[in-house]
Amino acid sequence: MKLIFRWLINAVALLLVANIVPGFGVDTFYTALIAALVLGLVNALIRPILLILTLPISILTLGLFTFVINAFMVWLMSTIVKGVTITGFMAAFLAALFLWVVSMGTNWLIKHAEES
């Protein structure tokens, strides 16, 4: 149940990002669902490898390079899913930042729901 909740929240977040961030677009809700699924898979499979490979840069930047990796993950998702468009790095960076904030909020909601 938590997985489906996260998936739907991330799909809605992608649609919100498309309306807020210039240069980022999602065609339909169905496309957002597919994009959220692909982004989750990309983050689960490729992101850990990139985090290990870029560990020295992440240490030097006190972890801020992780946001660049997140932007790359969003861009990679947009190349896989047709109907998601990103026009530049700044659009991918802002989208990744917004999705990170939504993910933190979702984690907080789930944690407090489990405690109740």
N, C-alpha and C positions, 0 to 999 in steps of 0.2 A: 504494500500500500504506500509506503514511504517513497519507493522508487517512482511510482506513477505520479505521486504528488510533486516530486522534484521535477520530473519530466514536463508536466503541465506548467508548472511555475516557470521553468526555463523557457518553454515555448512562448508563453505570454511575455516574458522579459525580452525575448528576441523581437517580438512585435513592438514592444515599447521602445526598444533601442532604435528600431527602424524609424519610428516617428520622432525620436529626439535627436539622434546623431546624424548630422548631414554626411552623406557619402556612404551610409549603410542602409541597405534595403532588404526587405523580406516580402515576397509576393503575397502569400496566403498563410492562413493558420496551419494548413496541412504542411506547407513548406517549413514553417516554424517548428512543427512537431518533428519533422525529419531532421532539420538542422540541429535541434536540441539533442536528438538521439546521436547523431554523428559527432557533435561536439563532445558529448559525454564519452563516446568511444575513443575519440582522438585524445581526450584528456586522460583517459585511463590507460591507453596503450603507448602513446608517443611522448606525452608530457614528462613522465618519469625519466625516460632516457635522456631527453633534452636537459632536464634539471641536473642530472648527474654530469653530463658533458659540459655544461656551462657553470658548474659549481665555482670555479675560480673567479669568474666574472661576477657571479652573484655575491660572493664573499666581498669582493672589492667594492661593489655598489651597495653593500648592506642589504641585499635581497631585492633591491628595486629592479634588477634585471628580470626578475620573475614576471613583472608586468609586460615586458617585451615578449617573453615566451608565451604568455597568455594571449597577447595580440597575434602572435604567429599562429597559435592554435585556432583562433577565430578566423584568421585569413585562410588557413588550411581547410577548415570546415567549409568556407565559402567557395573554395575551388572544387569541392566534392559535391556539394548540394546545389543543384540548379534552382534558381529562383532567389538565391541570396547573393547580393552584390555588395562589394566593398571597393571604394574608389581610391583609397590610400591608406598609408600606415596609421595616420591619426584617427581615421574612422575605426579601424580595427582596434587601436589602442583604447579609444573611448568606449567602444562596445565591450571590450574585455573588462575594462574597469567597472562599467555598469553591471555587467553580469557577475563580477566578483562580489559587488555589494549585494546584489539580489541573492547570491548563494549564501553569503553570510547571514542574511535575514532569514532565509529558508532553514538554515542549520539551527538558528536560534529558535524559530517556531517549532521545529520538530523536537528539539531538546526540551523545551518547556511543555510541549504536549505529552511527551513521555513521562515527565516528572509529575504531571497532574493525575 
